[in-house]
């Protein structure tokens, strides 16, 4: 029978992905009570690789040293500390641009490996699975969160880390019933991708040892390829992104909330016709049949805010972006760092003495406003810049085309803006602003 019991928690985190787990670890570090609620029956294993940029690693370290140490344990050593973009149409594989990522910078790993490593650090009982969100309602005493199993939670703060198809976003943006807000739903970017983790011996046989030893990107018309080793160089992570002539993802799949459908190696091969031998050999590494993944983002209908009262959004729930600048996961970790800091100060304030319900609400809202003010402009810029980056990779930017000098200038500027963000200084500014608003000493 569904439980009607209402449990009190300080911070309710909805979603156990990268942002939700790292936020939980940041709150654990700061001794802020929290519980993570995940709709799936357990942590989900997605067969894909990912990398974290220098700014993301910096945020990990300040969020919790354990978070950074866990990442470094599973991160694959770089063959070379460079991004290298190659002309996929050139028979000789002409190098278009090469960018230094820092010593041991932007290392890759299996998504499942890092999620398992971080999840193992969470306190026992801090994650509840099978909790599909049903509703959110603010009351005088807090935020009442109800789940479809009949259970309820009364929280001081609710953080939606429930990903690109976020239900918390619907509440924050007021999208309910007939009042549907476009920004509550991600939009199709007219790109889809195929991805695979290929056993290293097969990959080396197909494209050679050197091309499997470090990160390469292959640019070309209407498609691009990314390869890099993960799993202690036991597998090669392969991603092929293809532009779609169709403006919309199939309506039936959208109605089901599905961003995947059946695909085939033939579609990859057809997309890479006219490309060089390396690109064609990469296409052959895929199985005959597999899923293809639509790339949705919030570029066309961005959220107008990440907060509503004592509820906020973080990670993809707030600013879903494509993978093309390798920044989506990192932005979620930055969000977690900002929120962990502000919620720690909030926790101290609420524990310092008796606070009326009215005053508590005002303090919580002030903390979340500080988070929104600090994160909104940067994250929205990255969403748009990511769309521009894929245009560069696929030679669809008419100002640049396949000009390697112009490409280098354009793509380098985007990465520099992401990587050189001073996450510590900006986090400190947000925290100081909140403490000053509360009349506290910001030191």
FENQUI-V762634 format. One record per backbone hydrogen bond with DSSP energy under -1.0 kcal/mol. CO is the residue of the C=O (numbers start at 1). NH is the residue of the N-H. If there is no record, write none. Layout:
# FENQUI-V762634
CO/NH, CO/NH
This chain:
# FENQUI-V762634
5/152, 7/154, 9/156, 10/157, 11/35, 12/159, 13/37, 14/161, 17/21, 18/22, 19/23, 20/24, 21/25, 22/26, 23/27, 24/28, 25/29, 26/30, 27/32, 28/31, 33/11, 35/13, 36/128, 37/15, 38/131, 40/130, 46/48, 48/111, 50/109, 53/57, 54/58, 55/59, 56/60, 57/61, 58/62, 59/63, 60/64, 64/68, 65/69, 66/70, 67/71, 68/72, 69/73, 70/74, 71/75, 80/82, 81/101, 83/99, 84/217, 85/96, 85/97, 86/219, 87/90, 88/276, 90/93, 94/87, 97/85, 99/83, 102/105, 107/52, 108/76, 109/50, 110/114, 111/115, 112/116, 113/117, 114/118, 115/119, 116/120, 118/121, 119/122, 123/126, 126/36, 128/38, 132/148, 135/146, 137/144, 142/139, 143/155, 144/137, 145/153, 146/134, 146/135, 147/150, 151/147, 152/7, 153/145, 154/9, 155/143, 157/12, 158/312, 159/14, 160/314, 163/166, 167/171, 168/172, 169/173, 170/175, 171/174, 174/176, 176/179, 178/180, 179/176, 181/184, 182/185, 187/297, 190/244, 191/295, 192/242, 193/293, 194/240, 196/238, 198/236, 199/203, 200/204, 201/205, 202/206, 203/207, 204/208, 210/213, 216/227, 217/86, 218/225, 219/88, 222/243, 224/241, 225/218, 226/239, 227/216, 228/237, 230/235, 234/200, 235/230, 236/198, 237/228, 238/196, 239/226, 240/194, 241/224, 242/192, 250/254, 251/255, 252/256, 253/258, 254/257, 259/294, 261/292, 263/290, 265/269, 266/270, 267/271, 268/272, 270/273, 272/275, 276/280, 277/281, 278/282, 279/283, 280/284, 282/285, 283/286, 288/265, 290/263, 292/261, 293/193, 295/189, 297/187, 306/313, 308/311, 310/158, 311/308, 312/160, 314/317, 315/318, 315/319, 316/320, 320/298, 323/326, 327/331, 328/332, 329/333, 330/334, 331/335, 332/336, 333/337, 334/338, 335/339, 336/340, 337/341, 338/342, 339/343, 340/344, 341/345, 342/346, 343/347, 344/348, 345/349, 346/350, 347/351, 356/360, 357/361, 358/362, 359/363, 360/364, 361/365, 362/366, 363/367, 364/368, 365/369, 366/370, 367/371, 368/372, 369/373, 370/374, 371/375, 372/376, 375/379, 376/380, 377/381, 378/382, 379/383, 380/384, 381/385, 382/386, 383/387, 384/388, 385/389, 386/390, 387/391, 388/392, 389/393, 390/394, 391/396, 392/395, 393/220, 394/222, 397/400, 397/401, 400/403, 403/407, 404/408, 405/409, 406/410, 407/411, 408/412, 409/413, 410/414, 411/415, 412/416, 413/417, 414/418, 415/419, 416/420, 421/423, 422/426, 423/427, 424/428, 425/429, 426/430, 427/431, 428/432, 429/433, 430/434, 431/435, 432/436, 433/437, 434/438, 435/440, 436/439
